[in-house]
């Protein structure tokens, strides 16, 4: 994964594309590199409030643009790839 690493002022970031879908409909494309925090900072912050275990999933970032009027409902299926 070394070729996917990008150095930034606040640490190393991964250049990984991401696609979000709600109920099978693509809503957003982006890149992990564009998140406001590095992955290691997000893991560190999450581990301060609860113990992390193998298999835990941490999600960060907006699922949809708040201005697009999409609201999640009970039973919606969210896919992040």
C-alpha positions as CSV (number, residue, x, y, z in Angstrom):
1,X,0.0,0.0,0.0
2,X,3.0,2.3,0.0
3,X,2.1,3.6,-3.5
4,X,-1.3,4.7,-2.0
5,X,0.2,6.8,0.8
6,X,0.3,10.6,0.6
7,X,2.3,12.7,3.0
8,X,0.4,15.7,4.4
9,X,1.0,18.3,7.1
10,X,-0.9,16.3,9.7
11,X,0.4,12.8,8.8
12,X,0.3,10.1,6.3
13,X,-3.0,9.7,4.4
14,X,-4.2,6.8,2.2
15,X,-5.3,7.6,-1.3
16,X,-8.3,5.2,-1.5
17,X,-11.4,5.8,-3.5
18,X,-14.7,5.4,-1.7
19,X,-18.3,5.0,-3.0
20,X,-21.4,5.4,-0.8
21,X,-24.7,3.9,-1.7
22,X,-28.1,4.1,0.0
23,X,-30.5,1.3,-0.9
24,X,-28.3,0.5,-3.9
25,X,-28.3,4.0,-5.3
26,X,-24.9,5.7,-5.5
27,X,-24.9,9.0,-3.6
28,X,-21.3,10.0,-3.3
29,X,-17.8,9.3,-4.5
30,X,-14.8,10.5,-2.8
31,X,-11.4,9.6,-1.5
32,X,-10.2,8.7,2.0
33,X,-7.4,11.3,1.5
34,X,-10.0,14.1,1.6
35,X,-11.3,13.2,5.1
36,X,-10.6,15.9,7.7
37,X,-8.6,13.5,9.9
38,X,-6.0,10.8,9.2
39,X,-7.1,7.2,9.8
40,X,-4.6,6.9,12.8
41,X,-6.2,10.0,14.4
42,X,-9.7,8.5,14.0
43,X,-8.7,5.2,15.4
44,X,-7.0,6.9,18.3
45,X,-10.0,9.1,19.1
46,X,-12.4,6.0,18.9
47,X,-10.2,4.0,21.2
48,X,-10.4,6.8,23.9
49,X,-14.1,6.2,24.4
50,X,-14.3,2.4,24.1
51,X,-12.0,-0.6,23.7
52,X,-11.5,-1.5,20.0
53,X,-11.4,-5.2,19.0
54,X,-10.5,-7.1,15.9
55,X,-13.3,-6.7,13.3
56,X,-14.6,-3.4,14.6
57,X,-15.7,-1.0,11.9
58,X,-15.0,2.8,12.1
59,X,-16.8,5.0,9.5
60,X,-16.1,8.7,9.1
61,X,-17.3,11.4,6.7
62,X,-20.6,12.4,5.3
63,X,-22.7,9.7,3.7
64,X,-24.5,12.3,1.6
65,X,-24.2,16.0,0.9
66,X,-26.5,17.6,3.5
67,X,-27.8,19.9,0.8
68,X,-29.2,17.1,-1.4
69,X,-32.2,16.5,0.9
70,X,-31.6,12.8,1.4
71,X,-32.6,11.6,4.9
72,X,-32.0,8.1,6.1
73,X,-35.0,6.0,7.3
74,X,-35.2,3.0,9.5
75,X,-34.4,-0.1,7.4
76,X,-32.3,1.8,4.8
77,X,-29.3,-0.2,3.6
78,X,-26.0,1.7,3.5
79,X,-23.0,0.4,1.5
80,X,-19.5,1.9,1.7
81,X,-17.0,0.5,-0.6
